[in-house]
Amino acid sequence: MIRSLEFDGYRGFPCRRQYDRSQPFQRLDLAPLTLLIGRNNAGKTSVATLLYQVLGGLAGISKEALPLTVGGSPVAECFQDLLPARDLSAFLELAVSIATKSGLHRLETILYLRSLLDDDPRPRARHVGWDGADYPAPDGPLECFPIPEVPEQTAVRDEARQILQASVWLGPLRERVPEIPSRHGHNPQTPTIGPSGQGVTELLAEDETVFGEVSTWLAANAGLSLRWEKNLDLWRLQTTRGVARSVPITQVGTGVHQLLPVLTLAKWRNRNANPRPFIDVVQQPELHLHDALHSMLGDLFLDVARTGVGITVVETHAEGLLLRVRRRIAESEGEIPPELVALYYIDDAPDGSTLRRIRILETGEVDYWPPGAFLESYEEVKALRRAQRFKGH
């Protein structure tokens, strides 16, 4: 299992160590609930994408050191697209902390492109290290993430494959949930829930416990419940609100369709139906939801984190979600320790993006807060009051 990822020279994150080895890495320490916040285009998705690329490279799922497809979608056409400003002279330096049965290990490498005239667009390794010792770098273009010939090599690759197979990447634009589940049920060769929310109807049809918990949560928090109705020999997913007649799931609002994959995944994970370690990525779970539901998402993700099985990385713009997580830490008597959550702010500075951890204290307070973050509503209220005073109100 990956415990932390350090990197330098990836997309909007500039090369700093290439010319000054005293410069620090960008560092992502993974916690059961890892939250990424920041402005649009700051690099939140890039951080989550690189994590999955490293996991896929360790697993050797493609003929690439870093797979160019993540969450079912291409993230780059070639390795050069991953370098800052596509600079051929740039190096991508990576350091991964990996927990195995033999202990915690550190894998290091530096990836580069030899020249624009090279017929093979795949990167080469300039350096490969394991636990501080240097090892010979592979000759020629890389076909997977380089791991030196150490006793743990096979175990690392096998575990990476298992984790990747058990993990879910849930993108920011989920498809509308179909009314009728597939006759073939869930395909065991695909993720339980696909990048666009595929498979939700099948999972709800196959797992009565998850279906009941999802319906109960919706009834309590959104005034909506689910039920199955048989029509023309087909079971159809329906929704009801109060005493009103049920309607097909396809006829409810967009917000419900965006929420259902997030909610179903969380309830399925919380039930620990598949106890294998995982690294899930959920992008913008709050999309199309009313602000009142944002804080409820914080409780959902904390419940998953407390199972202690895997890691959920959440990319979000929802202030209510963050406040709920901080509140629960403050309210708990040690049941939700601050170490359960890792909060990161990605700052899009003029000279390149930076990744900074914001530590949450036992009181729910934070050791740092980026200037201006989530102050938009406050600034609007101040502007409103100035306008009212100007008009004499």
C-alpha positions as CSV (number, residue, x, y, z in Angstrom):
1,M,0.0,0.0,0.0
2,I,1.3,3.5,-0.9
3,R,1.7,5.5,2.3
4,S,3.1,8.7,0.7
5,L,4.0,10.2,-2.7
6,E,6.7,12.8,-3.3
7,F,7.2,14.4,-6.6
8,D,8.9,17.3,-8.5
9,G,8.3,18.4,-12.1
10,Y,4.8,17.2,-12.9
11,R,2.5,19.3,-15.0
12,G,1.7,22.6,-13.2
13,F,4.1,21.7,-10.4
14,P,7.5,23.0,-11.5
15,C,10.9,21.4,-11.5
16,R,12.8,22.8,-8.5
17,R,15.0,19.9,-7.5
18,Q,16.5,19.5,-10.9
19,Y,18.8,22.4,-10.4
20,D,18.8,22.7,-6.6
21,R,18.7,19.5,-4.7
22,S,18.0,21.3,-1.5
23,Q,14.5,22.2,-2.7
24,P,11.8,20.0,-1.1
25,F,9.5,17.6,-2.9
26,Q,5.8,18.2,-3.2
27,R,4.6,15.6,-0.6
28,L,1.3,13.8,-0.3
29,D,0.9,11.7,2.9
30,L,-2.2,9.5,2.5
31,A,-4.7,9.2,5.3
32,P,-7.9,7.1,5.4
33,L,-9.7,10.3,4.3
34,T,-7.5,12.6,2.2
35,L,-9.0,15.9,1.1
36,L,-7.8,18.1,-1.7
37,I,-8.9,21.7,-2.0
38,G,-7.9,24.7,-4.0
39,R,-9.0,27.0,-6.8
40,N,-10.0,25.7,-10.3
41,N,-7.0,24.6,-12.4
42,A,-4.7,24.7,-9.4
43,G,-3.7,21.1,-9.7
44,K,-6.0,19.1,-7.5
45,T,-6.9,16.6,-10.2
46,S,-3.2,16.4,-11.2
47,V,-2.3,15.2,-7.7
48,A,-4.9,12.5,-7.7
49,T,-4.0,11.5,-11.3
50,L,-0.3,11.1,-10.5
51,L,-1.2,8.9,-7.5
52,Y,-3.2,6.6,-9.8
53,Q,-0.5,6.7,-12.5
54,V,2.1,5.6,-10.0
55,L,-0.2,2.8,-8.7
56,G,-0.8,1.7,-12.3
57,G,2.9,1.9,-13.1
58,L,3.8,-0.3,-10.1
59,A,1.1,-2.7,-11.1
60,G,2.5,-2.8,-14.7
61,I,-1.0,-2.5,-16.3
62,S,0.4,-1.0,-19.5
63,K,3.6,-0.6,-21.4
64,E,4.2,2.7,-19.7
65,A,6.1,3.8,-16.6
66,L,3.1,6.0,-15.8
67,P,-0.1,4.9,-17.6
68,L,-1.7,7.6,-19.7
69,T,-5.2,6.5,-19.0
70,V,-6.8,7.1,-15.6
71,G,-10.4,6.5,-14.6
72,G,-11.2,5.2,-18.1
73,S,-10.1,8.5,-19.8
74,P,-6.8,9.6,-21.4
75,V,-4.9,12.1,-19.3
76,A,-2.1,12.6,-21.7
77,E,-1.1,11.6,-25.2
78,C,2.5,10.9,-24.3
79,F,4.9,11.3,-21.4
80,Q,6.0,14.8,-22.6
81,D,2.5,16.0,-21.7
82,L,3.2,15.2,-18.1
83,L,6.2,17.5,-17.9
84,P,5.9,21.2,-16.9
85,A,5.1,23.2,-20.0
86,R,6.0,20.0,-22.0
87,D,9.6,20.9,-21.5
88,L,11.8,18.1,-22.9
89,S,14.7,19.1,-20.7
90,A,12.6,18.7,-17.5
91,F,12.9,15.7,-15.2
92,L,10.0,14.1,-13.3
93,E,11.4,13.0,-9.9
94,L,9.3,10.6,-7.8
95,A,9.7,9.0,-4.4
96,V,7.1,6.5,-3.1
97,S,6.8,5.2,0.4
98,I,5.4,1.6,0.2
99,A,4.3,-0.6,3.1
100,T,5.0,-4.3,2.7
101,K,5.1,-7.3,5.0
102,S,8.8,-6.6,5.5
103,G,8.2,-3.0,6.5
104,L,8.1,0.5,5.1
105,H,10.3,1.0,2.0
106,R,11.2,4.1,-0.1
107,L,11.3,3.7,-3.9
108,E,12.9,6.6,-5.8
109,T,13.3,7.3,-9.5
110,I,13.9,10.1,-12.0
111,L,12.2,9.9,-15.4
112,Y,13.2,11.8,-18.4
113,L,13.0,11.9,-22.2
114,R,16.2,11.5,-24.1
115,S,15.4,13.8,-27.1
116,L,12.7,14.9,-29.4
117,L,14.2,12.8,-32.1
118,D,13.8,9.6,-30.2
119,D,11.4,7.3,-32.0
120,D,10.0,6.0,-28.7
121,P,8.0,8.6,-26.7
122,R,8.3,6.6,-23.5
123,P,10.5,7.9,-20.7
124,R,13.7,6.4,-19.4
125,A,15.0,6.2,-15.9
126,R,18.1,8.3,-14.9
127,H,18.1,7.0,-11.3
128,V,16.5,4.1,-9.4
129,G,16.8,3.9,-5.6
130,W,15.4,1.6,-2.9
131,D,15.8,2.5,0.8
132,G,18.5,5.0,0.1
133,A,20.7,2.6,-2.0
134,D,21.3,3.2,-5.7
135,Y,20.5,0.4,-8.2
136,P,21.2,0.2,-12.0
137,A,18.6,2.0,-14.0
138,P,16.9,-0.1,-16.7
139,D,18.2,0.3,-20.3
140,G,15.9,1.8,-22.8
141,P,12.3,3.1,-22.6
142,L,10.4,1.9,-19.6
143,E,7.5,-0.5,-19.8
144,C,6.5,-0.1,-16.2
145,F,7.4,1.8,-13.1
146,P,11.0,0.9,-12.3
147,I,11.5,-1.3,-9.2
148,P,15.0,-2.6,-8.6
149,E,15.8,-6.3,-8.2
150,V,15.0,-6.5,-4.5
151,P,13.2,-9.3,-2.6
152,E,10.0,-7.2,-2.4
153,Q,9.7,-6.5,-6.1
154,T,7.2,-9.2,-6.9
155,A,5.1,-8.5,-3.8
156,V,4.9,-4.8,-4.6
157,R,3.7,-5.4,-8.1
158,D,1.2,-8.0,-7.0
159,E,-0.3,-5.8,-4.3
160,A,-0.4,-2.8,-6.6
161,R,-2.5,-4.9,-9.0
162,Q,-4.8,-6.1,-6.3
163,I,-5.3,-2.6,-4.9
164,L,-6.0,-1.1,-8.3
165,Q,-8.5,-3.8,-9.1
166,A,-10.3,-3.1,-5.8
167,S,-10.3,0.7,-6.2
168,V,-12.8,3.1,-7.7
169,W,-12.1,6.3,-9.6
170,L,-15.4,8.3,-9.5
171,G,-15.2,11.3,-11.8
172,P,-16.8,14.7,-11.5
173,L,-19.5,14.1,-14.1
174,R,-21.6,11.1,-13.3
175,E,-24.1,9.6,-15.8
176,R,-27.8,9.4,-15.1
177,V,-28.6,6.2,-13.2
178,P,-30.5,3.7,-15.3
179,E,-33.9,2.5,-14.2
180,I,-33.4,-1.2,-15.1
181,P,-30.3,-3.2,-14.0
182,S,-28.4,-5.2,-16.5
183,R,-29.7,-8.8,-16.9
184,H,-26.1,-9.9,-16.6
185,G,-25.5,-8.1,-13.2
186,H,-22.1,-6.7,-12.2
187,N,-19.1,-7.7,-14.3
188,P,-16.4,-8.9,-11.9
189,Q,-13.7,-7.8,-14.3
190,T,-14.7,-4.1,-14.0
191,P,-14.7,-1.8,-11.0
192,T,-17.8,-2.1,-8.7
193,I,-18.7,1.4,-9.7
194,G,-17.3,2.9,-12.9
195,P,-15.7,6.4,-13.4
196,S,-19.1,7.8,-14.6
197,G,-21.2,6.0,-12.0
198,Q,-21.7,2.9,-14.1
199,G,-22.9,-0.2,-12.1
200,V,-24.9,1.7,-9.4
201,T,-28.2,0.1,-10.4
202,E,-26.7,-3.4,-10.5
203,L,-25.1,-3.0,-7.1
204,L,-28.3,-1.8,-5.6
205,A,-30.1,-4.7,-7.1
206,E,-27.6,-7.3,-5.9
207,D,-27.0,-6.0,-2.4
208,E,-30.1,-5.6,-0.3
209,T,-28.3,-4.2,2.7
210,V,-26.6,-1.4,0.7
211,F,-30.0,-0.7,-1.1
212,G,-31.7,-0.4,2.3
213,E,-29.0,1.9,3.7
214,V,-29.0,4.1,0.6
215,S,-32.7,4.5,0.6
216,T,-32.8,5.2,4.4
217,W,-30.1,7.9,4.0
218,L,-32.0,9.5,1.1
219,A,-35.2,9.5,3.1
220,A,-33.6,11.1,6.1
221,N,-31.5,13.7,4.3
222,A,-33.2,14.4,1.0
223,G,-36.8,13.4,1.6
224,L,-36.6,10.7,-1.1
225,S,-36.7,7.0,-0.8
226,L,-36.1,4.1,-3.3
227,R,-38.1,1.0,-4.1
228,W,-38.2,-1.7,-6.7
229,E,-41.3,-2.2,-8.8
230,K,-41.8,-5.0,-11.3
231,N,-43.3,-4.0,-14.7
232,L,-43.4,-6.2,-17.8
233,D,-41.2,-8.8,-16.0
234,L,-38.5,-6.3,-15.4
235,W,-37.5,-4.9,-12.0
236,R,-37.3,-1.1,-12.2
237,L,-35.7,1.4,-9.7
238,Q,-38.3,3.9,-8.5
239,T,-38.3,6.9,-6.2
240,T,-41.0,8.1,-3.8
241,R,-41.4,11.3,-1.9
242,G,-43.9,11.3,1.0
243,V,-47.2,9.7,0.0
244,A,-46.8,10.7,-3.6
245,R,-46.9,8.0,-6.3
246,S,-43.5,6.5,-7.2
247,V,-41.7,7.7,-10.3
248,P,-38.8,6.1,-12.2
249,I,-35.3,7.1,-11.1
250,T,-34.7,8.5,-14.6
251,Q,-37.2,11.2,-13.9
252,V,-35.7,12.7,-10.8
253,G,-33.3,15.7,-10.7
254,T,-29.7,15.8,-11.8
255,G,-28.5,16.2,-8.2
256,V,-29.8,12.8,-7.2
257,H,-28.1,11.2,-10.2
258,Q,-24.8,12.9,-9.2
259,L,-25.2,11.8,-5.6
260,L,-26.3,8.2,-6.0
261,P,-22.9,6.8,-7.1
262,V,-21.1,8.6,-4.3
263,L,-23.7,7.5,-1.7
264,T,-23.8,3.9,-3.0
265,L,-20.0,3.6,-3.0
266,A,-19.7,5.0,0.5
267,K,-22.4,2.6,1.9
268,W,-20.9,-0.3,0.1
269,R,-17.4,0.5,1.5
270,N,-18.8,1.1,5.0
271,R,-20.4,-2.3,5.0
272,N,-16.9,-3.7,4.2
273,A,-18.4,-6.0,1.6
274,N,-15.0,-6.2,-0.1
275,P,-12.3,-6.1,2.7
276,R,-9.4,-5.8,0.3
277,P,-7.3,-2.5,0.6
278,F,-8.3,0.2,-1.9
279,I,-7.5,3.7,-2.9
280,D,-10.7,5.4,-4.1
281,V,-10.8,8.8,-5.7
282,V,-14.0,10.8,-5.7
283,Q,-14.1,14.1,-7.6
284,Q,-16.5,16.8,-6.6
285,P,-19.0,14.7,-4.7
286,E,-21.0,17.9,-4.0
287,L,-21.8,18.5,-7.7
288,H,-25.3,19.7,-8.3
289,L,-26.2,19.2,-4.7
290,H,-27.9,21.8,-2.4
291,D,-25.5,23.3,0.2
292,A,-27.5,21.6,3.0
293,L,-26.3,18.2,1.8
294,H,-22.6,19.1,1.6
295,S,-22.0,18.6,5.3
296,M,-23.7,15.2,5.1
297,L,-21.0,14.1,2.7
298,G,-18.4,14.7,5.3
299,D,-20.1,12.1,7.6
300,L,-20.3,9.6,4.7
301,F,-16.6,9.8,4.0
302,L,-15.7,9.7,7.7
303,D,-17.7,6.5,8.2
304,V,-15.7,4.9,5.3
305,A,-12.4,6.1,6.8
306,R,-13.2,4.6,10.2
307,T,-13.5,1.1,8.7
308,G,-9.7,1.2,8.5
309,V,-9.6,-0.8,5.2
310,G,-8.6,1.7,2.5
311,I,-8.0,5.3,1.5
312,T,-10.5,7.7,0.0
313,V,-9.1,10.7,-1.8
314,V,-11.7,13.4,-2.2
315,E,-11.3,16.5,-4.5
316,T,-13.8,19.1,-3.3
317,H,-14.9,22.7,-3.3
318,A,-17.5,22.1,-0.6
319,E,-16.9,24.2,2.5
320,G,-19.7,22.4,4.4
321,L,-18.0,19.1,3.9
322,L,-14.8,20.4,5.4
323,L,-16.5,22.0,8.3
324,R,-18.4,18.8,9.1
325,V,-15.2,16.8,9.2
326,R,-13.5,19.4,11.5
327,R,-16.6,19.5,13.7
328,R,-16.7,15.7,14.1
329,I,-13.1,15.6,15.1
330,A,-13.7,18.3,17.7
331,E,-16.9,16.6,19.0
332,S,-15.4,13.1,19.3
333,E,-13.7,11.8,22.4
334,G,-10.8,10.3,20.4
335,E,-13.0,8.1,18.2
336,I,-12.2,10.3,15.2
337,P,-8.5,11.3,15.7
338,P,-7.1,14.1,13.5
339,E,-4.7,11.5,12.0
340,L,-7.7,9.9,10.3
341,V,-7.8,12.9,7.9
342,A,-5.2,14.6,5.7
343,L,-6.2,18.0,4.3
344,Y,-4.2,19.5,1.5
345,Y,-4.4,22.9,-0.2
346,I,-3.1,23.2,-3.8
347,D,-2.0,26.8,-4.4
348,D,-1.7,28.0,-8.0
349,A,1.1,30.4,-7.4
350,P,2.5,32.5,-10.4
351,D,5.7,30.4,-10.4
352,G,3.9,27.1,-10.3
353,S,1.5,25.1,-8.2
354,T,2.4,23.9,-4.7
355,L,0.9,21.3,-2.4
356,R,0.7,22.2,1.3
357,R,-0.8,20.2,4.1
358,I,-3.2,21.8,6.6
359,R,-3.1,19.9,9.8
360,I,-6.4,19.5,11.7
361,L,-6.0,19.7,15.5
362,E,-8.1,17.7,18.1
363,T,-10.1,20.9,18.6
364,G,-11.1,21.0,15.0
365,E,-8.9,24.0,14.5
366,V,-6.3,24.1,11.8
367,D,-2.6,25.0,12.0
368,Y,-2.8,27.1,8.8
369,W,-5.4,28.5,6.5
370,P,-4.8,29.9,3.0
371,P,-5.6,33.6,2.6
372,G,-9.0,34.1,1.0
373,A,-10.0,30.4,0.9
374,F,-13.8,30.0,1.3
375,L,-14.3,33.7,2.2
376,E,-16.4,34.4,-0.9
377,S,-19.7,34.4,1.0
378,Y,-18.3,36.7,3.7
379,E,-17.0,39.1,1.1
380,E,-20.4,39.2,-0.7
381,V,-22.1,40.0,2.6
382,K,-19.7,42.8,3.3
383,A,-20.3,44.2,-0.2
384,L,-24.1,43.9,0.3
385,R,-23.9,45.8,3.6
386,R,-21.9,48.6,2.0
387,A,-24.5,48.9,-0.8
388,Q,-27.3,49.0,1.8
389,R,-25.5,51.7,3.8
390,F,-24.9,53.8,0.7
391,K,-28.7,53.7,0.0
392,G,-29.5,54.7,3.6
393,H,-30.8,51.3,4.8
